[in-house]
Amino acid sequence: MYSRILGLDVGTKTVGVAVSDLLGMTAQPVETIKIDSESEEFGFERLAELVKEYKPSKFVLGLPKHMNNDEGVRAEASRTYGEKIASKFGVPVEYQDERLTTMQAEKVLIDGGVRRKDRKKSIDKLAAVLILQNYLDAHKLF
């Protein structure tokens, strides 16, 4: 049985979203959801629509670790978000080390000639693609 996986890059103001193909080989960008973690607005309404549309078998969330492999405040926030969505949607959550993915995404956009103001609109969903693609590459079925 083939199914999709939703990849998420969770920040304090946005959640980048990516989706796998049905074979779990490639990740594609979906969108960036605006959130406000301070006022506990986590974008769950929009995420519910995406869950309904893609019917994912799991979520893969980026886990922001320090370069020495320690987990800090942002990793804790990512795990808390993961617990909330697992409970809310009944879909399992796995975590993927996301060290340097935002820098990779920025480099891809710069190399692609994307202007600075336009990069801000795409960086989070591209980071989600990189997180999900790294996960897919590490868990290849074929």
C-alpha positions, 0 to 999 in steps of 0.5 A: 500500500502506497501513501504520502508523507507530509514533511514540516519545517516548524518555526515560531511564525511559519510552518513549511509544508512538503509532501512525498510522492506515493512511492516515497521517493521524492518530496515536493513543496506544498506551502507555508502556513503562517502561525504565531506560537506565542499566541498559540495559533498553530495553523491546525485548521489549514493543516487539517485541510492538508491532511484531508487532501493528502491522507498522509501515513505519517508526518516528518518534522524537522528536529533542529539540533545544535551542531554538537547534537544537543537539543535546545529550546527549538527542538523541544518546541518541535517535539511539542508541535509533533505531539499536538499534531499526532494527538489531533490528527491520529497520524504518527510523527517521526523526526528528521535532523534538520541541521543546516537545511535552512542554509541549504534552502537559502543557497538553492534560492540564491543560486537560482537567482531568487531575489532576497524579498522573494526568498523569504516567501519560499525558504520554509517550504523549501526547507521542508522539502529538504527535511522530507527528502533527507528522510526519504533518502534514509528510508528508501523502499527501493 
